[in-house]
Amino acid sequence: MKSIVFVLSAIFAFNTNLSAQNNYAGQYTRSLHDIMEDVSTRFHVRFKYNVDTVGKRLPYADYRVRPYSIEETLTNICKYFDFNWWKQSDNLYKIKPYEYPRRHTNDGSKMLAYLNTLYSDKVQFENRKDSVRKEVRQLLGIDAYKDSLVHKKPILGKVRKYDGYTVQNICLETLPGEHVFGSIYTPAKKGKHALIICPDGHFNGGRYRKDEQQRLATLARMGAICVDFDLYGWGQSEQEYGKDSHHTDRAHVIQALNAEVLLDYMWNNRKDVDKKRIGVNGGSGGGTHTVLMTVLDDRITAAAPTVNLASHFDGGCPCESGKPIQTAGGGTCNPELLAFFAPKPLLVVSDGGDWTASVPELEFPYLQRVYGFYGAQNKVENVHLPQERHDYGVNKRNANYEFFIKVFGLDRKMWDESKVTIVKPEVLQSVLK
């Protein structure tokens, strides 16, 4: 009798488990929590979740497991829920919502390999360059905004004199009732100077932080006029648009527009600007806009995007990727957009602690190939800092200084960050009349 009860119990348990696996007519569903626990045990890894897994069930759960690959397994599981995985360390993976600007390095490698099939010489590359640049401009929608510019005189602050340079705040009304707020760092020495437009990134403190002042003032001491400006919805701009405005696709086009407006003003009104030496230099999100400026404006003669460039990441903020410019030409990426700058002088600064870790093996060889079409491989360079992380630290700044000394003939003897006076944020803000 006991053996019969045991057999019946076993059959009941089997049927119960089978029912749990087959509750959608053969789809073998399991709770997402349970299958992830099994994967964790099987591959000896841990998971950190930026998504809600409560109540989620996965069809064909066990069939998605690949015993030879944790990453293929995670891809098979995550894609059902529109999730993605990111490796944080040897045994830790983060599960996040899908992000259209962010991909795995493998995807970047495949993208660049595809792009390399589209051109094998300068003529083919130039043909694609012309069509993609036009489409980028159209997708960004910047010309409609430029047609609405008000062209009013700027509000210029008092010129403040420091050791070897001056700083003057500028406020320009761009569109009716809308302004761009920035500062102009100028060499104390008279004469014609290079001009460098400096889009800002998402570093704490914005354009008022210490390393931003150090970089622009040092470049000014060495002989370059530098202009930076608030991100859309940051600094004084936040007072005008509100703090939530930055995370919109409008920020993408307005930040590009602000850079163009400031360049136009300096080009047309400052007699001390040498129009043959026009640079653009920014880090992180400012690097994204450095790339974009090279696409939009032929006046740029040298560029140095810093801790930014990747074939697998377009920038995680809508101010960098809100407009669908990456769909131009049937699909492009920031390295190709930057390659359109060839054969002009170009520096890419990268490090080992962010998405630019792939630059020496992936993006830089691609840029070298394109520059080779022009016989100008010596015009593109990469300074890679494998032990450093995502910031605008002294070694990144030093790489920028070396580059602009070389391409713009700046005065190396004036390179001394200790001579820079760091001021409080309010000193760099405009007073509206």
Salt bridges, closest charged atoms under 4 A:
ASP34 OD1 - HIS33 ND1 3.36
ASP38 OD2 - ARG30 NH2 2.68
ASP62 OD1 - ARG30 NH1 2.88
GLU99 OE2 - LYS96 NZ 3.34
GLU99 OE2 - ARG102 NE 3.10
GLU126 OE2 - LYS129 NZ 3.81
ASP143 OD1 - ARG137 NE 2.97
ASP163 OD1 - ARG221 NH1 3.16
GLU173 OE1 - LYS152 NZ 3.16
GLU178 OE2 - ARG250 NH2 3.00
ASP200 OD1 - ARG209 NH1 2.90
ASP211 OD1 - ARG209 NE 2.93
GLU212 OE1 - ARG209 NH2 3.24
GLU212 OE1 - ARG215 NH2 2.73
ASP228 OD1 - ARG207 NH1 3.63
ASP230 OD1 - ARG207 NE 2.92
GLU240 OE1 - HIS179 ND1 2.78
ASP249 OD2 - LYS323 NZ 3.79
GLU260 OE1 - LYS146 NZ 3.55
ASP264 OD2 - LYS146 NZ 3.97
ASP264 OD1 - ARG299 NH2 2.62
ASP272 OD2 - ARG270 NH2 2.89
ASP274 OD2 - ARG277 NE 2.76
ASP297 OD2 - ARG299 NH2 2.79
ASP298 OD1 - ARG133 NH2 2.73
ASP314 OD2 - ARG103 NH1 3.23
GLU320 OE2 - HIS202 ND1 3.79
GLU336 OE2 - ARG128 NE 2.58
ASP354 OD2 - HIS390 ND1 2.63
GLU363 OE2 - HIS312 NE2 3.91
GLU381 OE2 - LYS406 NZ 2.64
GLU388 OE1 - LYS396 NZ 2.92
ASP391 OD1 - LYS396 NZ 2.63
GLU402 OE1 - ARG412 NH2 2.78
ASP411 OD1 - LYS413 NZ 3.34
GLU417 OE2 - ARG397 NE 2.73
